[in-house]
Amino acid sequence: MSDSESEESSESSSKIGRVWVDYFSWGHVAMGIGIYALVWFIVSFTSTSAISLYCFLITFIVGGWLWEVIENNLIWSWGMKFEDKQDSINNLLGDQFWVCLGAIIIWIVEIIIIGNYAVYWFYIVAGILLLICLIGFFISKAISEKNNP
């Protein structure tokens, strides 16, 4: 048996961190929603007219790229990464997509609420969306563990 075969057989058979979608994808959607709402709160105190653009860019940079660098380098080097393996390119790209999807969802909520309803409804809906992501995470994790004991 070659070294590469023994390394492959010693690795976990879990597809977490290897595929586009896993149960941690819910966390990336939540990250997109949460960072966008937080940045919207901060930027809304300024006089800029491009709040949505700034929120989306900061969400993508912080929630997408910066988090992935920290997760796959710093947290992994500390031995705290799930299953102690770095994400594959597929998973990295998938994580970027899920963060952007979360930002797009809350951006649509922003378009509907801001200007039509009181601003606090934006944060209430963001909180509800975060709760949905949390429930989705637990359900998909339970399904994954049931199907892959």
BELKAQUI-V601168 format. One record per residue. N is the residue number from 0. RES is the residue in one small letter. SS is DSSP state (H for helix, E for strand, - for the rest). OMEGA is omega as a letter, one per 40 degrees, with the letter a starting at -180 (* if undefined). D_LAST is the distance of its C-alpha to the last C-alpha in Angstrom with 2 decimals. Layout:
N:RES:SS:OMEGA:D_LAST + N:RES:SS:OMEGA:D_LAST
This chain:
0:m:-:a:26.89 + 1:s:-:i:27.90 + 2:d:H:a:26.92 + 3:s:H:i:25.17 + 4:e:H:i:23.03 + 5:s:H:i:22.06 + 6:e:H:a:21.28 + 7:e:H:a:19.00 + 8:s:H:i:17.12 + 9:s:H:i:16.85 + 10:e:-:i:15.45 + 11:s:-:i:11.87 + 12:s:-:i:10.46 + 13:s:-:i:9.80 + 14:k:-:i:12.55 + 15:i:-:a:13.47 + 16:g:-:a:17.16 + 17:r:-:a:17.64 + 18:v:-:a:18.06 + 19:w:-:a:20.62 + 20:v:-:i:18.43 + 21:d:-:a:15.36 + 22:y:-:i:14.93 + 23:f:-:i:17.43 + 24:s:H:i:19.96 + 25:w:H:i:20.80 + 26:g:H:i:22.03 + 27:h:H:i:24.25 + 28:v:H:i:25.73 + 29:a:H:i:26.41 + 30:m:H:i:27.96 + 31:g:H:i:30.27 + 32:i:H:a:31.31 + 33:g:H:a:31.82 + 34:i:H:i:33.71 + 35:y:H:a:35.86 + 36:a:H:i:36.83 + 37:l:H:i:37.60 + 38:v:H:i:39.65 + 39:w:H:i:41.39 + 40:f:H:a:42.43 + 41:i:H:a:43.86 + 42:v:H:a:45.53 + 43:s:-:i:47.01 + 44:f:-:i:49.43 + 45:t:-:a:50.97 + 46:s:-:a:53.47 + 47:t:-:i:51.49 + 48:s:-:a:51.26 + 49:a:-:a:48.18 + 50:i:H:a:45.65 + 51:s:H:i:42.98 + 52:l:H:i:43.39 + 53:y:H:a:43.15 + 54:c:H:a:40.10 + 55:f:H:a:38.26 + 56:l:H:i:39.31 + 57:i:H:i:38.43 + 58:t:H:a:35.02 + 59:f:H:a:34.31 + 60:i:H:a:35.66 + 61:v:H:a:34.07 + 62:g:H:a:30.81 + 63:g:H:a:30.28 + 64:w:H:a:31.81 + 65:l:H:i:32.54 + 66:w:H:a:29.10 + 67:e:H:i:27.49 + 68:v:H:i:30.01 + 69:i:H:a:29.33 + 70:e:H:a:25.52 + 71:n:H:i:25.45 + 72:n:H:a:28.37 + 73:l:H:a:29.15 + 74:i:H:i:25.82 + 75:w:H:a:24.22 + 76:s:H:i:27.22 + 77:w:-:a:26.81 + 78:g:-:a:23.25 + 79:m:-:a:21.98 + 80:k:-:i:20.18 + 81:f:H:a:16.45 + 82:e:H:i:14.84 + 83:d:H:i:18.55 + 84:k:-:i:19.10 + 85:q:-:i:21.67 + 86:d:-:i:21.26 + 87:s:-:i:22.25 + 88:i:H:i:25.38 + 89:n:H:a:23.50 + 90:n:H:i:21.58 + 91:l:H:i:24.87 + 92:l:H:i:26.71 + 93:g:H:i:24.12 + 94:d:H:i:24.33 + 95:q:H:i:28.12 + 96:f:H:a:27.97 + 97:w:H:i:25.93 + 98:v:H:i:28.36 + 99:c:H:i:31.26 + 100:l:H:i:29.92 + 101:g:H:i:29.73 + 102:a:H:i:33.27 + 103:i:H:i:34.51 + 104:i:H:a:33.22 + 105:i:H:i:35.01 + 106:w:H:i:38.00 + 107:i:H:i:38.36 + 108:v:H:i:38.20 + 109:e:H:a:40.89 + 110:i:H:a:43.08 + 111:i:H:a:42.89 + 112:i:H:a:43.43 + 113:i:E:a:45.71 + 114:g:-:i:49.27 + 115:n:-:a:48.54 + 116:y:E:i:47.12 + 117:a:-:a:47.21 + 118:v:-:a:45.22 + 119:y:H:i:43.15 + 120:w:H:i:41.41 + 121:f:H:a:39.93 + 122:y:H:i:38.18 + 123:i:H:i:37.18 + 124:v:H:i:35.54 + 125:a:H:i:33.87 + 126:g:H:i:32.45 + 127:i:H:i:31.21 + 128:l:H:i:29.56 + 129:l:H:i:27.84 + 130:l:H:i:26.59 + 131:i:H:i:25.28 + 132:c:H:i:23.39 + 133:l:H:i:21.89 + 134:i:H:i:20.84 + 135:g:H:i:19.47 + 136:f:H:a:17.39 + 137:f:H:i:15.82 + 138:i:H:a:15.30 + 139:s:H:i:13.80 + 140:k:H:i:11.48 + 141:a:H:i:10.32 + 142:i:H:i:10.10 + 143:s:H:a:8.22 + 144:e:H:i:5.44 + 145:k:H:a:5.84 + 146:n:H:a:6.20 + 147:n:-:a:3.81 + 148:p:-:*:0.00
